[in-house]
Amino acid sequence: MTSSGVPDEIHVAGRWRAGRGRPLECVDPATGEVIAKLTAASPGDVAEAAEAGAAAAADPVWRDLLPHERARYLARIGDLIEAHADELAHLQTRNTGKALAETRALVGSAAGTFRFYAAALETTETPLTPARGPYLTMSVAEPIGVVGAITPWNSPIASDAQKIAPALAAGNAVLLKPAEATPLVSLALARLVVEAGVPPALLSVLPGKGSVVGDAIVRHPLVGKVSFTGGTDTGRAIGRLAADKFMPLTSELGGKSPTIVLADADLEQAAAGILYGIFSSSGQSCIAGSRIFVPEGLHDEFVDRLVAGARRLRVGPGTDLATQVGPLVTFEHRDRVAAMVDRARAEGATVLCGGEAPDDPALAHGAYYLPTLLSGLDNDSLTCQEEIFGPVGVVLPYRDEDDLIAQANATIFGLACGIWTRDYRRAWRLARSIDAGTVWINTYKQFSIATPFSGMKASGVGTDKGRDAILRYTRQKSIYWGLDEDPLPWAR
């Protein structure tokens, strides 16, 4: 670690050292400044981490801990995250460009996640299942051994915690591959996990390209499960590799989420919620409400309200406490978003606001893009069907409820949905009719670690969060205790 507290080594098999992969630079997207230079992990580093992790998970020092004893480690990690919250938030802001208000919330979420799984671990019970003969039956959960956790760049420490905490609670070792562009806060988290007393080889943090490091993790024979959050195409590729190994996989993938305004909605509340749902995190969120459905009779009035609100949003560096929309994570990603807006124009879109980088000279060196609203497109356009992952929303009119449901579900994705209405009966009906793993009614982008999170269709397989997440990092074993003193009748 440098004198300024920025990580400059990776954590492999319990040791801090340079990786054996290619050089890796971490850039502040608000300024273009290089803030850290690392060496990425190599497939050899992955193999070393997997072997050391398997040995650490099998060591009685960790394997034989009682649930309440292992829970103490998780609670201690949560306390350490909270104690270092300010430095973790600032480090994440520098590496991702996110506003400090958001990175502080993500750090708080990570601390809460470790504490939640500490409590869940202490209170998880092994069931005695109903017997159907002269025997006692039970189901026990055993650790998988080594699991892979592959996390995205848009919310590093919170996503890391949602995978590491239940995996450690279940007794596993974890190979964490953070996103290539944003590994710094994940490496800082590893130091706190070790400081909490967790045997060092139980967590390796292996930055690098997904096609190199992620591929090596998924393919390694000692890795018995992978939990992946990221793009749908990568998720498909990982799914094929997992199927070849008969290995369980949890994947939380992309989205093109509808957010729906009904005619009776509180328009002020709806506009505020929609702006937050698409433009917070600079739109870099899998659950961003990027398709905005508005009744035909309300369209012009609501669009005017929405555009006025988008133009008021404060764009700037994440270190400025007034900032609402920070830079995008990299300059390459900003250029990709800009290219997709240019394609939308070619498809016939009207740019209602934004559609370009800001002209403020103070922001000229950052990867900024203005909050952008589009109209004039059909729901089957490429812009309405492909995830942009930036501050870009499309307003779409609808005629009636049948038309709304048909359009909202006409996508390969099924991750999230927002509904704005005063009619709770209609909200319930729509919530049950939309293909989405999470539905928010009169709010958006609110989360609880206690509430399961999953996607439908191309938005993922399996479930994250919730107390049962610990069991998803285990193998179930059934045990039968014979109670009949007589021999089995077949052998008589």
Salt bridges, closest charged atoms under 4 A:
GLU33 OE2 - ARG94 NH2 3.73
ASP45 OD1 - ARG17 NH2 2.67
ASP45 OD1 - ARG20 NH1 2.78
GLU48 OE2 - ARG15 NH2 3.45
GLU48 OE1 - ARG17 NH2 3.01
GLU48 OE1 - ARG20 NH1 3.19
ASP64 OD1 - ARG63 NE 2.89
ASP79 OD1 - ARG115 NH2 2.82
GLU82 OE1 - ARG115 NH2 3.13
ASP86 OD1 - HIS90 ND1 3.53
ASP86 OD1 - ARG104 NH2 3.45
GLU87 OE1 - HIS84 ND1 3.14
GLU102 OE2 - LYS98 NZ 2.74
GLU142 OE2 - LYS477 NZ 3.17
GLU180 OE2 - ARG22 NH2 1.92
ASP215 OD2 - ARG219 NE 2.81
ASP233 OD1 - ARG236 NH1 3.17
ASP300 OD1 - HIS299 ND1 3.06
ASP335 OD1 - ARG334 NE 3.08
ASP342 OD1 - ARG345 NH1 2.88
GLU386 OE1 - ARG343 NH2 3.07
GLU401 OE1 - ARG426 NE 2.75
GLU401 OE2 - ARG429 NE 2.82
ASP403 OD1 - ARG399 NH2 3.76
ASP435 OD2 - LYS457 NZ 3.41
ASP464 OD2 - LYS163 NZ 3.99
